[in-house]
């Protein structure tokens, strides 16, 4: 996966703004950890989508079963 956060550029910007280099490195490291902990991968999204599809199919099958049962009961009551 290509880097989405340029730590060197981030540190250079902080240093140019007057932040000490050691503090800029610590800030860049903390930002990388924060970004990495919040990113969602394509694999995770694919897995979650598959789970949601499965849940939707199960729900739809349940609805069909209930509708079939209700139809059978109504048909029986009418005859």
Backbone as a printed PyTorch tensor [residue, N CA C, xyz], in Angstrom:
tensor([[[  0.8490,  -1.1690,   0.0000],
         [  0.0000,   0.0000,   0.0000],
         [  0.9000,   1.2390,   0.0000]],

        [[  0.6840,   2.1790,  -0.8790],
         [  1.5180,   3.3760,  -0.9040],
         [  1.2770,   4.2280,   0.3340]],

        [[  2.3420,   4.9300,   0.7340],
         [  2.2030,   5.8140,   1.8920],
         [  1.1960,   6.9080,   1.5760]],

        [[  0.2850,   7.1220,   2.4910],
         [ -0.6900,   8.1870,   2.2870],
         [ -0.3320,   9.4160,   3.1140]],

        [[  0.6890,   9.2690,   3.9450],
         [  1.0970,  10.3640,   4.8200],
         [  2.6030,  10.5160,   4.7320]],

        [[  3.0440,  11.6470,   4.2570],
         [  4.4750,  11.9060,   4.0890],
         [  5.0270,  12.4560,   5.4070]],

        [[  5.6430,  11.5660,   6.1980],
         [  6.1230,  11.9660,   7.5220],
         [  7.2590,  12.9810,   7.4270]],

        [[  8.1160,  12.8220,   6.4310],
         [  9.2410,  13.7550,   6.2910],
         [  8.7370,  15.1610,   5.9920]],

        [[  7.7910,  15.2680,   5.0670],
         [  7.2390,  16.5730,   4.7480],
         [  6.5160,  17.1670,   5.9600]],

        [[  5.8040,  16.3130,   6.7020],
         [  5.1030,  16.7690,   7.8980],
         [  6.1040,  17.2970,   8.9270]],

        [[  7.1870,  16.5260,   9.1450],
         [  8.2110,  16.9700,  10.1040],
         [  8.8780,  18.2610,   9.6340]],

        [[  9.2030,  18.3330,   8.3540],
         [  9.8320,  19.5520,   7.8290],
         [  8.9310,  20.7660,   8.0330]],

        [[  7.6480,  20.5960,   7.8200],
         [  6.7020,  21.6980,   8.0080],
         [  6.6810,  22.1420,   9.4620]],

        [[  6.6650,  21.1730,  10.3690],
         [  6.6680,  21.5180,  11.7950],
         [  7.9650,  22.2190,  12.1960]],

        [[  9.0830,  21.7010,  11.7080],
         [ 10.3890,  22.2960,  12.0340],
         [ 10.4860,  23.7040,  11.4640]],

        [[ 10.0350,  23.8770,  10.2190],
         [ 10.0510,  25.2220,   9.6150],
         [  9.1540,  26.1860,  10.3760]],

        [[  8.1480,  25.6410,  11.0280],
         [  7.2470,  26.4810,  11.8200],
         [  7.7860,  26.7850,  13.2110]],

        [[  8.9590,  26.2430,  13.5340],
         [  9.5880,  26.5710,  14.8060],
         [  9.5760,  25.4480,  15.8380]],

        [[  9.0620,  24.2980,  15.5040],
         [  9.0260,  23.1960,  16.4560],
         [ 10.3890,  22.5100,  16.4870]],

        [[ 10.8700,  22.1370,  17.6680],
         [ 12.1380,  21.4140,  17.7570],
         [ 12.0500,  20.0800,  17.0030]],

        [[ 13.1780,  19.6450,  16.4230],
         [ 13.1910,  18.4400,  15.5860],
         [ 12.7170,  17.2060,  16.3510]],

        [[ 13.1720,  17.0410,  17.5880],
         [ 12.7770,  15.8860,  18.3910],
         [ 11.2550,  15.8460,  18.5890]],

        [[ 10.6860,  17.0020,  18.8480],
         [  9.2440,  17.0820,  19.0470],
         [  8.4930,  16.8240,  17.7210]],

        [[  9.0450,  17.3260,  16.6210],
         [  8.4340,  17.1070,  15.3080],
         [  8.4430,  15.6220,  14.9570]],

        [[  9.5430,  14.9120,  15.2660],
         [  9.6110,  13.4720,  15.0080],
         [  8.5660,  12.7230,  15.8380]],

        [[  8.4440,  13.1130,  17.1110],
         [  7.4540,  12.4700,  17.9800],
         [  6.0380,  12.7200,  17.4610]],

        [[  5.7660,  13.9320,  17.0080],
         [  4.4430,  14.2820,  16.4780],
         [  4.1600,  13.4830,  15.2050]],

        [[  5.1520,  13.3660,  14.3260],
         [  4.9690,  12.6000,  13.0850],
         [  4.6990,  11.1360,  13.3940]],

        [[  5.4280,  10.5810,  14.3450],
         [  5.2330,   9.1910,  14.7340],
         [  3.8290,   8.9850,  15.3090]],

        [[  3.3940,   9.9050,  16.1460],
         [  2.0470,   9.8090,  16.7190],
         [  0.9780,   9.9140,  15.6270]],

        [[  1.1950,  10.7650,  14.6360],
         [  0.2340,  10.9190,  13.5470],
         [  0.1450,   9.6370,  12.7230]],

        [[  1.2870,   9.0110,  12.4520],
         [  1.2880,   7.7550,  11.6920],
         [  0.5060,   6.6950,  12.4560]],

        [[  0.7230,   6.5880,  13.7530],
         [ -0.0020,   5.6090,  14.5660],
         [ -1.5040,   5.8990,  14.5610]],

        [[ -1.8720,   7.1550,  14.6590],
         [ -3.2820,   7.5390,  14.6410],
         [ -3.9280,   7.1950,  13.2970]],

        [[ -3.2450,   7.5420,  12.2320],
         [ -3.7830,   7.2630,  10.8880],
         [ -3.9080,   5.7560,  10.6750]],

        [[ -2.8800,   5.0010,  11.0370],
         [ -2.9140,   3.5450,  10.8610],
         [ -4.0380,   2.9020,  11.6690]],

        [[ -4.3250,   3.4420,  12.8380],
         [ -5.3710,   2.8480,  13.6750],
         [ -6.7680,   3.1770,  13.1730]],

        [[ -6.8970,   4.1830,  12.3110],
         [ -8.2110,   4.6100,  11.8430],
         [ -8.5050,   4.2160,  10.3980]],

        [[ -7.5080,   3.7100,   9.6800],
         [ -7.7240,   3.3340,   8.2810],
         [ -8.5280,   2.0430,   8.1640]],

        [[ -9.3660,   1.9730,   7.1870],
         [-10.1190,   0.7660,   6.8850],
         [ -9.5580,   0.2150,   5.5770]],

        [[ -9.2180,  -1.0630,   5.5940],
         [ -8.6310,  -1.6670,   4.4000],
         [ -9.7130,  -2.1880,   3.4620]],

        [[ -9.3390,  -2.3890,   2.2140],
         [-10.2600,  -2.9390,   1.2260],
         [-10.6790,  -4.3480,   1.6410]],

        [[ -9.7530,  -5.1240,   2.1780],
         [-10.0860,  -6.4750,   2.6270],
         [-11.1560,  -6.4540,   3.7120]],

        [[-11.0240,  -5.5240,   4.6580],
         [-12.0260,  -5.4120,   5.7190],
         [-13.3820,  -5.0400,   5.1320]],

        [[-13.3880,  -4.0800,   4.2060],
         [-14.6550,  -3.6680,   3.5920],
         [-15.2860,  -4.8070,   2.8000]],

        [[-14.4730,  -5.5660,   2.0590],
         [-14.9870,  -6.7070,   1.3030],
         [-15.5940,  -7.7530,   2.2390]],

        [[-14.8970,  -8.0300,   3.3470],
         [-15.3910,  -9.0070,   4.3130],
         [-16.7070,  -8.5280,   4.9330]],

        [[-16.7600,  -7.2610,   5.3130],
         [-17.9730,  -6.7180,   5.9400],
         [-19.1360,  -6.7040,   4.9560]],

        [[-18.8610,  -6.3940,   3.6940],
         [-19.9090,  -6.4020,   2.6750],
         [-20.4610,  -7.8220,   2.4900]],

        [[-19.5910,  -8.8060,   2.4980],
         [-20.0290, -10.1970,   2.3800],
         [-20.9080, -10.5830,   3.5730]],

        [[-20.5330, -10.1310,   4.7700],
         [-21.3410, -10.4040,   5.9600],
         [-22.7180,  -9.7600,   5.8440]],

        [[-22.7460,  -8.5220,   5.3950],
         [-24.0210,  -7.8180,   5.2560],
         [-24.9140,  -8.4740,   4.2110]],

        [[-24.3170,  -8.9260,   3.1050],
         [-25.0890,  -9.6320,   2.0790],
         [-25.6970, -10.9000,   2.6620]],

        [[-24.9010, -11.6450,   3.4310],
         [-25.3790, -12.8750,   4.0470],
         [-26.5240, -12.5840,   5.0100]],

        [[-26.3900, -11.5440,   5.8250],
         [-27.4470, -11.1670,   6.7630],
         [-28.7120, -10.7530,   6.0170]],

        [[-28.5590, -10.0370,   4.9250],
         [-29.7140,  -9.6000,   4.1410],
         [-30.4350, -10.8010,   3.5360]],

        [[-29.6840, -11.7580,   3.0050],
         [-30.2960, -12.9590,   2.4280],
         [-31.0450, -13.7350,   3.5120]],

        [[-30.4390, -13.8750,   4.6860],
         [-31.1040, -14.5840,   5.7860],
         [-32.4010, -13.8680,   6.1760]],

        [[-32.3540, -12.5610,   6.2440],
         [-33.5410, -11.7740,   6.5900],
         [-34.6300, -11.9630,   5.5390]],

        [[-34.2380, -11.9150,   4.2590],
         [-35.2140, -12.0670,   3.1790],
         [-35.8360, -13.4640,   3.1950]],

        [[-35.0450, -14.4910,   3.4500],
         [-35.5740, -15.8550,   3.5410],
         [-36.5620, -15.9350,   4.7030]],

        [[-36.2300, -15.3200,   5.8110],
         [-37.1370, -15.2990,   6.9630],
         [-38.4550, -14.6310,   6.6250]],

        [[-38.4040, -13.5190,   5.9170],
         [-39.6220, -12.8180,   5.5110],
         [-40.4610, -13.6910,   4.5930]],

        [[-39.8250, -14.3710,   3.6620],
         [-40.5510, -15.2500,   2.7330],
         [-41.2180, -16.3930,   3.4970]],

        [[-40.5170, -16.9580,   4.4620],
         [-41.0920, -18.0500,   5.2640],
         [-42.3080, -17.5510,   6.0310]],

        [[-42.2060, -16.3870,   6.6470],
         [-43.3330, -15.8220,   7.4000],
         [-44.4950, -15.5350,   6.4620]],

        [[-44.2230, -14.9360,   5.3100],
         [-45.2930, -14.6450,   4.3550],
         [-45.9760, -15.9320,   3.8820]],

        [[-45.1890, -16.9580,   3.6210],
         [-45.7520, -18.2340,   3.1870],
         [-46.6410, -18.8220,   4.2760]],

        [[-46.1750, -18.7510,   5.5000],
         [-46.9640, -19.2550,   6.6290],
         [-48.2700, -18.4910,   6.7900]],

        [[-48.2010, -17.1740,   6.7080],
         [-49.4120, -16.3590,   6.8150],
         [-50.3840, -16.6480,   5.6780]],

        [[-49.8640, -16.8090,   4.4900],
         [-50.7140, -17.1290,   3.3330],
         [-51.4000, -18.4730,   3.5420]],

        [[-50.6590, -19.4610,   4.0400],
         [-51.2440, -20.7850,   4.2790],
         [-52.3420, -20.7090,   5.3440]],

        [[-52.1130, -19.9550,   6.4020],
         [-53.1110, -19.7970,   7.4620],
         [-54.3450, -19.1000,   6.9240]],

        [[-54.1630, -18.0230,   6.1900],
         [-55.3080, -17.2950,   5.6110],
         [-56.0790, -18.1720,   4.6340]],

        [[-55.3800, -18.9280,   3.8210],
         [-56.0260, -19.8210,   2.8640],
         [-56.8530, -20.8740,   3.6130]],

        [[-56.2760, -21.4120,   4.6850],
         [-56.9670, -22.4280,   5.4780],
         [-58.2150, -21.8300,   6.1300]],

        [[-58.1360, -20.5960,   6.6190],
         [-59.2830, -19.9430,   7.2540],
         [-60.3960, -19.6430,   6.2610]],

        [[-60.0570, -19.4020,   5.0290],
         [-61.0500, -19.0410,   4.0150],
         [-61.7720, -20.2730,   3.4770]],

        [[-61.2350, -21.4590,   3.6540],
         [-61.8530, -22.6650,   3.0930],
         [-62.3500, -23.5710,   4.1460]]])
